[in-house]
Amino acid sequence: QVQLVEFGGGLVQAGASLRLSCAASGRTFSSYCMGWFRQAPGKEREFVAVINQSGSSTYYTDSVKGRFAISRDNTKNTVYLQMNSLKPEDTAVYYCAAHPGMAVKYDEYDYWGQGTQVTVSS
């Protein structure tokens, strides 16, 4: 079992950067692919990025390519989401999640954090 806790959300202006962190408990962190999802008010939860177990492979949704970067540190049981050039449409609650494979559908993920709010003002 994996427990996940996100950190790093906040209120920023358009064009700014934020780095989200997701700390995992347990000794099996390195056996999971880690994903980031987001959910804006009134919208479905959407895939943002995923990274494989070693960190050698990543995949992003088109709207964040070139602006966001996912990474992980297995020695710290932590996955990160570096968000640059933020836009108002990036405003959402951001969640990290764990799954054995490189999944992009939220219903495939086994474990979830509680979420952290990111608000981007124009």
C-alpha angles and dihedrals in degrees: 000000000000127000117201131198124185126210138177108056122138149131116295139161123254111279094030128117134236133181119212121201129199118196119200130202124214135051096267099071093112091056093063134077109227126219137190120214133175137204125198122198111284093007135101121258108269134201117251109169144335135200129196127238097272096036093243096115130048136172131193139192111251096248093064102036111126092015105059129050127192120204139159141208110206091189088063097035088234137130122197137203114201108198119194133176090021119202131201088249089063088069108122146105107281121214133188120212140182130225134157092240139044095269126170099187115088094218090063093064120099104197132036139186123227094255136243125235120240117188122183117192123204 
